[in-house]
Amino acid sequence: MSHSQRVQAINGVNLPSIPTRALKGIVLLVACLLVIVPFIAVISTSLADQGQINATGGYVLFPEHPTLAAYEAIFRGGVVTRATIVSILITFVGTALSVTVVTMLAYALSRPGSFAHRPILLMVLFTMLFSAGMIPNYLVVKQLGLLDSYWALILPTMVSGFQVILMRGFFLEVPQALIEAARIDGAGELRILTSIMVPLSKAALAVIALFNAVTYWNAFFNAVLYINSTEKWPLQLVLRTYVVDNTSVGVDLPSDRVPPQQSLQMAILVVSLVPICLVYPFLQKHFAKGVIIGAVKG
C-alpha cells in the first residue's frame, strides 16, 4: 500500500486521482483567467496610447509605453472629481444610515414582546415578495420633495427586507440567558443592543455594510430618475456618458493632447471599480459566515 493510500485509509477519505485533480486545477485556472484577464485589459487599455490601441483593435493587454494621460485628463476637468466625491459621500452616509436602521429594526423584531412585532415582521416579509414599482416610487419621492436631491439616492434604498431578516436571524442566535443577565444588571434595550448584540454580530454587520456600499456606489437608475442637475451626478452617470454616449465630459485639454477615447473610457471605469475592490478584502472574511449563520433562523 502506497503512502497516499495509507493516509486515505487512516483518515477515511477517498481522495480523487491525480488526473482528476489535474483536471480540476485546469478548470479553476481557466475560470480565474476569465475573471482576471478582463480587469487586466481594462487597466492596460487605460494606460495605452492611440497607436497601440489601433494596432490591437481596441483593447490592450500589455501597454508598450504606459502613460497616465487618460487619468490626468478625466480628473483635470473637475467633473469626474466632483462625481467621485458625490459617490463617496452618498456611499458613506447611505451605508451608515442603512446599517443603523436595519440593525435597530432587526433587534426590535427579534424581541417577541416588542410592540406590533408580528405585523411589522409581516410587512418586512411582504416587501421581499412584492415591490411598488418605478412610477409609485417616483411619485413618493416627488411628493416628499426629494427630486434633484442627494437624499433621493439614499432614502429609497435605505432599508432592505432581506438585510433585516439576516440581522434578525443573528440576534435570535444570541443566548437569551445573556440578555436576561444584562437586564438583571440594569442594562436597557439600547445598552443591550450596543454592548452585546452589535459586538456579537460583526460578521452580519460586515455583510450588510458591503451590500449597501455596493448598492450606493453603483447607484445609477435612481440617479437617472431623480437627479436633474449635472453637478449632482454620481460617478456612475458620468461613466455612462463616457462609455455609452461616447462623449468626454469635463476633459479640459487641447484637442492635440486629448488621450484616445478608449483610454478615457477605461480610465473612468477603473476609477469606478477601485473603491469597492479596495473595501471588499477587508470584509471578505466575514462575508460567508454572515450570510450562512444569519440564514439559520427566520
Contacts in CASP RR format, 6 or more apart in sequence:
PFRMAT RR
TARGET T0000
AUTHOR 0000-0000-0000
METHOD contacts of the structure
MODEL  1
MSHSQRVQAINGVNLPSIPTRALKGIVLLVACLLVIVPFIAVISTSLADQ
GQINATGGYVLFPEHPTLAAYEAIFRGGVVTRATIVSILITFVGTALSVT
VVTMLAYALSRPGSFAHRPILLMVLFTMLFSAGMIPNYLVVKQLGLLDSY
WALILPTMVSGFQVILMRGFFLEVPQALIEAARIDGAGELRILTSIMVPL
SKAALAVIALFNAVTYWNAFFNAVLYINSTEKWPLQLVLRTYVVDNTSVG
VDLPSDRVPPQQSLQMAILVVSLVPICLVYPFLQKHFAKGVIIGAVKG
1 9 0 8 1.000
4 15 0 8 1.000
8 14 0 8 1.000
8 15 0 8 1.000
16 24 0 8 1.000
37 61 0 8 1.000
39 273 0 8 1.000
40 61 0 8 1.000
41 59 0 8 1.000
41 60 0 8 1.000
41 61 0 8 1.000
42 266 0 8 1.000
42 269 0 8 1.000
42 270 0 8 1.000
42 273 0 8 1.000
43 266 0 8 1.000
43 270 0 8 1.000
44 59 0 8 1.000
44 60 0 8 1.000
44 61 0 8 1.000
44 62 0 8 1.000
44 63 0 8 1.000
45 53 0 8 1.000
45 58 0 8 1.000
45 59 0 8 1.000
45 60 0 8 1.000
45 63 0 8 1.000
45 262 0 8 1.000
45 263 0 8 1.000
45 266 0 8 1.000
46 70 0 8 1.000
46 71 0 8 1.000
46 263 0 8 1.000
46 266 0 8 1.000
46 267 0 8 1.000
46 269 0 8 1.000
46 270 0 8 1.000
47 60 0 8 1.000
47 63 0 8 1.000
47 66 0 8 1.000
47 67 0 8 1.000
47 68 0 8 1.000
47 70 0 8 1.000
47 263 0 8 1.000
48 56 0 8 1.000
48 60 0 8 1.000
48 63 0 8 1.000
48 64 0 8 1.000
48 65 0 8 1.000
48 66 0 8 1.000
48 67 0 8 1.000
48 260 0 8 1.000
48 263 0 8 1.000
49 63 0 8 1.000
49 65 0 8 1.000
49 67 0 8 1.000
49 259 0 8 1.000
49 260 0 8 1.000
49 263 0 8 1.000
50 259 0 8 1.000
50 260 0 8 1.000
50 263 0 8 1.000
52 60 0 8 1.000
52 63 0 8 1.000
52 64 0 8 1.000
52 65 0 8 1.000
53 59 0 8 1.000
53 60 0 8 1.000
53 260 0 8 1.000
53 262 0 8 1.000
53 263 0 8 1.000
58 262 0 8 1.000
59 262 0 8 1.000
67 259 0 8 1.000
69 257 0 8 1.000
69 259 0 8 1.000
69 263 0 8 1.000
70 259 0 8 1.000
70 260 0 8 1.000
70 263 0 8 1.000
70 264 0 8 1.000
70 266 0 8 1.000
70 267 0 8 1.000
71 267 0 8 1.000
71 271 0 8 1.000
73 248 0 8 1.000
73 251 0 8 1.000
73 253 0 8 1.000
73 258 0 8 1.000
73 259 0 8 1.000
73 264 0 8 1.000
73 267 0 8 1.000
74 80 0 8 1.000
74 248 0 8 1.000
74 250 0 8 1.000
74 251 0 8 1.000
74 264 0 8 1.000
74 267 0 8 1.000
74 268 0 8 1.000
74 271 0 8 1.000
75 81 0 8 1.000
76 251 0 8 1.000
76 252 0 8 1.000
76 253 0 8 1.000
77 250 0 8 1.000
77 251 0 8 1.000
77 252 0 8 1.000
78 250 0 8 1.000
78 252 0 8 1.000
79 238 0 8 1.000
79 249 0 8 1.000
79 250 0 8 1.000
80 235 0 8 1.000
80 238 0 8 1.000
80 249 0 8 1.000
80 250 0 8 1.000
80 268 0 8 1.000
80 271 0 8 1.000
82 231 0 8 1.000
83 233 0 8 1.000
83 234 0 8 1.000
83 235 0 8 1.000
83 237 0 8 1.000
83 238 0 8 1.000
84 235 0 8 1.000
84 271 0 8 1.000
86 150 0 8 1.000
86 232 0 8 1.000
86 233 0 8 1.000
86 234 0 8 1.000
86 235 0 8 1.000
87 216 0 8 1.000
87 217 0 8 1.000
87 219 0 8 1.000
87 234 0 8 1.000
87 235 0 8 1.000
87 236 0 8 1.000
88 275 0 8 1.000
89 150 0 8 1.000
90 150 0 8 1.000
90 153 0 8 1.000
90 154 0 8 1.000
90 216 0 8 1.000
90 217 0 8 1.000
90 219 0 8 1.000
90 234 0 8 1.000
91 213 0 8 1.000
91 216 0 8 1.000
91 217 0 8 1.000
91 275 0 8 1.000
93 154 0 8 1.000
94 154 0 8 1.000
94 158 0 8 1.000
94 212 0 8 1.000
94 216 0 8 1.000
95 209 0 8 1.000
95 212 0 8 1.000
95 213 0 8 1.000
95 216 0 8 1.000
97 154 0 8 1.000
97 158 0 8 1.000
98 157 0 8 1.000
98 158 0 8 1.000
98 159 0 8 1.000
98 160 0 8 1.000
98 163 0 8 1.000
98 208 0 8 1.000
98 212 0 8 1.000
99 205 0 8 1.000
99 208 0 8 1.000
99 209 0 8 1.000
99 212 0 8 1.000
101 158 0 8 1.000
101 159 0 8 1.000
102 159 0 8 1.000
102 160 0 8 1.000
102 163 0 8 1.000
102 164 0 8 1.000
102 167 0 8 1.000
102 208 0 8 1.000
103 167 0 8 1.000
103 193 0 8 1.000
103 197 0 8 1.000
103 198 0 8 1.000
103 201 0 8 1.000
103 205 0 8 1.000
104 193 0 8 1.000
105 120 0 8 1.000
105 124 0 8 1.000
105 159 0 8 1.000
105 164 0 8 1.000
106 163 0 8 1.000
106 164 0 8 1.000
106 165 0 8 1.000
106 166 0 8 1.000
106 167 0 8 1.000
106 168 0 8 1.000
106 169 0 8 1.000
106 170 0 8 1.000
106 171 0 8 1.000
107 167 0 8 1.000
107 168 0 8 1.000
107 171 0 8 1.000
107 189 0 8 1.000
107 193 0 8 1.000
107 197 0 8 1.000
108 114 0 8 1.000
108 117 0 8 1.000
108 120 0 8 1.000
109 117 0 8 1.000
109 120 0 8 1.000
109 121 0 8 1.000
109 124 0 8 1.000
109 164 0 8 1.000
109 168 0 8 1.000
110 168 0 8 1.000
110 169 0 8 1.000
110 171 0 8 1.000
110 172 0 8 1.000
111 117 0 8 1.000
111 189 0 8 1.000
124 161 0 8 1.000
124 164 0 8 1.000
124 165 0 8 1.000
125 161 0 8 1.000
125 165 0 8 1.000
127 161 0 8 1.000
128 161 0 8 1.000
128 162 0 8 1.000
128 165 0 8 1.000
132 140 0 8 1.000
134 225 0 8 1.000
137 156 0 8 1.000
138 225 0 8 1.000
138 226 0 8 1.000
140 156 0 8 1.000
141 147 0 8 1.000
141 152 0 8 1.000
141 156 0 8 1.000
141 225 0 8 1.000
141 226 0 8 1.000
146 152 0 8 1.000
146 155 0 8 1.000
146 226 0 8 1.000
147 226 0 8 1.000
147 228 0 8 1.000
148 226 0 8 1.000
148 227 0 8 1.000
148 228 0 8 1.000
148 229 0 8 1.000
148 232 0 8 1.000
149 226 0 8 1.000
150 232 0 8 1.000
152 222 0 8 1.000
152 226 0 8 1.000
152 227 0 8 1.000
153 216 0 8 1.000
153 219 0 8 1.000
153 222 0 8 1.000
153 223 0 8 1.000
153 226 0 8 1.000
153 227 0 8 1.000
153 234 0 8 1.000
154 216 0 8 1.000
156 222 0 8 1.000
157 215 0 8 1.000
157 216 0 8 1.000
157 219 0 8 1.000
157 222 0 8 1.000
160 208 0 8 1.000
160 211 0 8 1.000
160 212 0 8 1.000
163 208 0 8 1.000
163 211 0 8 1.000
163 212 0 8 1.000
165 298 0 8 1.000
166 204 0 8 1.000
166 207 0 8 1.000
166 208 0 8 1.000
166 290 0 8 1.000
166 291 0 8 1.000
166 294 0 8 1.000
166 295 0 8 1.000
167 201 0 8 1.000
167 204 0 8 1.000
167 205 0 8 1.000
167 208 0 8 1.000
167 294 0 8 1.000
168 297 0 8 1.000
168 298 0 8 1.000
169 294 0 8 1.000
169 295 0 8 1.000
169 296 0 8 1.000
169 297 0 8 1.000
169 298 0 8 1.000
170 200 0 8 1.000
170 201 0 8 1.000
170 203 0 8 1.000
170 204 0 8 1.000
170 290 0 8 1.000
170 293 0 8 1.000
170 294 0 8 1.000
171 197 0 8 1.000
171 201 0 8 1.000
172 297 0 8 1.000
172 298 0 8 1.000
173 293 0 8 1.000
173 294 0 8 1.000
173 296 0 8 1.000
173 297 0 8 1.000
174 196 0 8 1.000
174 197 0 8 1.000
174 200 0 8 1.000
178 196 0 8 1.000
179 192 0 8 1.000
179 196 0 8 1.000
182 188 0 8 1.000
182 191 0 8 1.000
182 192 0 8 1.000
182 195 0 8 1.000
182 196 0 8 1.000
183 192 0 8 1.000
187 195 0 8 1.000
187 196 0 8 1.000
198 205 0 8 1.000
202 286 0 8 1.000
203 286 0 8 1.000
203 289 0 8 1.000
203 290 0 8 1.000
203 293 0 8 1.000
204 290 0 8 1.000
204 293 0 8 1.000
204 294 0 8 1.000
206 283 0 8 1.000
206 286 0 8 1.000
206 287 0 8 1.000
206 290 0 8 1.000
207 283 0 8 1.000
207 286 0 8 1.000
207 287 0 8 1.000
207 290 0 8 1.000
207 291 0 8 1.000
209 283 0 8 1.000
210 279 0 8 1.000
210 280 0 8 1.000
210 283 0 8 1.000
210 287 0 8 1.000
213 276 0 8 1.000
213 279 0 8 1.000
214 276 0 8 1.000
217 235 0 8 1.000
217 236 0 8 1.000
217 272 0 8 1.000
217 275 0 8 1.000
217 276 0 8 1.000
218 236 0 8 1.000
219 234 0 8 1.000
219 236 0 8 1.000
220 234 0 8 1.000
220 236 0 8 1.000
220 237 0 8 1.000
220 240 0 8 1.000
223 233 0 8 1.000
223 234 0 8 1.000
223 236 0 8 1.000
223 237 0 8 1.000
224 237 0 8 1.000
227 233 0 8 1.000
227 234 0 8 1.000
227 237 0 8 1.000
235 268 0 8 1.000
235 271 0 8 1.000
235 272 0 8 1.000
236 272 0 8 1.000
238 249 0 8 1.000
238 268 0 8 1.000
239 268 0 8 1.000
239 269 0 8 1.000
239 272 0 8 1.000
241 247 0 8 1.000
241 249 0 8 1.000
242 248 0 8 1.000
242 249 0 8 1.000
242 264 0 8 1.000
242 265 0 8 1.000
242 268 0 8 1.000
243 265 0 8 1.000
243 268 0 8 1.000
243 269 0 8 1.000
246 261 0 8 1.000
248 258 0 8 1.000
248 261 0 8 1.000
248 264 0 8 1.000
251 258 0 8 1.000
251 264 0 8 1.000
259 267 0 8 1.000
END
